[in-house]
Amino acid sequence: MKIQIVLISLLLLFISCSKKEESNVTFKYFDFTFSNTFETSFSVKFTPNDSVYIREHWSGYDAFDSTKIPKSKTNYIALISKKDKAKLLDLISKTQLKKYNESYQEDYSDGRYYTFYIDKDSIKKSIAIHSHKDDVPKDLDSLAKWIYTWKKKVRLIETNKKLTFFSSKSVLPPPPPPPLLKTK
């Protein structure tokens, strides 16, 4: 009888811990698209569990290196660790969507461009950023930098799953390849 009580207690503790972890999720839906002029353009969709979906729209001049990962026009899945998930949730929890503009744009043709699409606190909002000015909210910039860094270090597993990203409506094409040098 005592063993059953201990087992039931442990089971209830486990269930309550897993529910507590689920309740820490601070968003219903979150995806992010990033582009910079000469390196990469990708989208990332975070889910409430530990699966993350990634679309590499284009990656540098990978036509010259077929072994390069990630490959252009390829979908991936990755797993996010509990530590990284906690950091992501902390960064997202700091976003105050109501006070942000939907666009922070400067008129220049290169640089980095990123878009968030988030459903949080009953607010669905897309925020596009292409600016060097100080008017970009620091928490959005910190979140973008964290995602960019995380994506570069995570192990990507290619998938055939069809992926949709709300933030990728305006993905810029890659720059043209450099001209071939003539040899004499």
N, C-alpha and C positions, 0 to 999 in steps of 0.2 A: 504494500500500500504506500509506504514512504517513497519507494522508487517511482511509482506512478505520479505522485504529487511533485516530486523533483522534476521528472520529465515534462509534466504539464507546465510547471513553472518556467522551465527553460524554453519550452516552445512558445509560451505567451511572451516571454522576454524577447525572444528572437523576432516574433511577429511585430511587437510594438517598436522595436528598433528599426525594422525595415520600413514600417509606416512612417516613422519619424524622418528617416532619410528621404522618402518620397515627398514629404510635406515641405522639405527645404527647397524644392524646385521653385524658382522665382519667376518662371515664364511658362506660358502654354506652348509657344512656338518661337523659335529663334533661328534665323539664318543670316549669313554674312557673306558678302562678296568683296573681294579685294583685287585690285589691278595696280601694277606699276609699270612704267613705260617699257622697260627692257627685260624684266625678269619673269613675271608670272601674272596670271589672272586665274583666280579660283573662287569657288563658292563652298561654304561649309554650313551644314545643317546640324544643329545640336538637338538631341532628343532628351526626354526626361530620364532615360536610362543611360547606360554607358556606351551606346552606339553613336557614332558620328558619321555623317555622310559627306563626302567631298567630291566636287567636280573640278577637275583641272581643265579649264577652258583652253589655255595655252601656256606653254612653259618655255621661255627663252627661245633659243634656236635648237630645240630638240630634234629637228629634222636632220641635224648633223650628228646626233648621238642617239641611236635607237635604244641604248641601254639606260638612258636617263630616266629616273623616276622622280616625280610623277610625269607621265606622258600626257601630251595635249589631247583634248577631247576624250578624256577617260574618267570614269566614275570609280570612286574608292569608298571603302568603309574603313573606319578606324575605331579603336576603343580608347576611351578617355579614363585615366586613372581616377581614383577617389580624390586624391590630392588635387589633381588638375581640375576635376569637376567642382570641388569646393572653391577653388580660386575663381573659376568661371562664374559660379553662382554669386560669389561675393562681388565681383565686378558688375554683373548684371543687376544685382540688388541696388547698387549705387546709382543706376541710371534713373533719372527723373523725366520720363518721357513727356509729360505734360508741358514742361518748360522748354523743350527743344524745338527748334525749327525743323522743317522737313528737308532743308537743304542748306549746306554751308559750301558755297561755290565761289571760286575765283576763276577769272578768265585767263587760263594758260593751258597749253596743249599737252604737257607731259606731267610727270610726277606720279604720285599715288592717288588712287581714287577708291573709296570704299563705301559700301552701303550696308546698313543694318535693316533687317525687317524683324520686328519683334511684336509679340502679343503678350502683354504683361499688364497686370492690374486693370484688366478690362479695356485696355487701350491697344489698338492695332496701329502700328506706325512704321513707316519707312523713312529712314534718315540717310541722305546721301552727302558725302563729304569729299571735297576736292579743293583744299584750301591750305595755305601756309599761315594764314592769319591766326591771331590769338583768340578769335571769337569761337573757335571750335571747342565744345565742352571737353574739359580734360578727362572726364571719366569715359567718354566715348572714344577718345584717342587712346587712352590706356587699354581699353577693351580691345580695340582694333590691333594694337601692337602685341597684346598678349596672344590673341588668336593667330596672328601671323607667325609669331615665334613658336607657338605650340604646333601649328601645322607643319612647320619645317622639321620638327624633331620626331613627330609621331610616325609609327609604322603604318604604311598604307597597304591595304589589301584590295586588289582590283575586283570590281563587281560589275555584273551586267544589269543590275537593278536600274530601272529608269528613275531618275531623280528630278525633282522640280524645286526651284529656289525662287522665292518671291523677290529676293534682293538682286537677282541677276538680270533684271530687265534691260539694263544698259551696259552690258559687257562690251568693252572696247576691243577691237581686233588687235592682234599682235602687230608690232611695227614691222615694216618690210625688212627682209634680210639685208645684211650689209652687201655692198657690191663686191663682186669677185675681182680680185687683183689680177691684172694681166702680168704674165711672166714673159721675159724676153728669151 
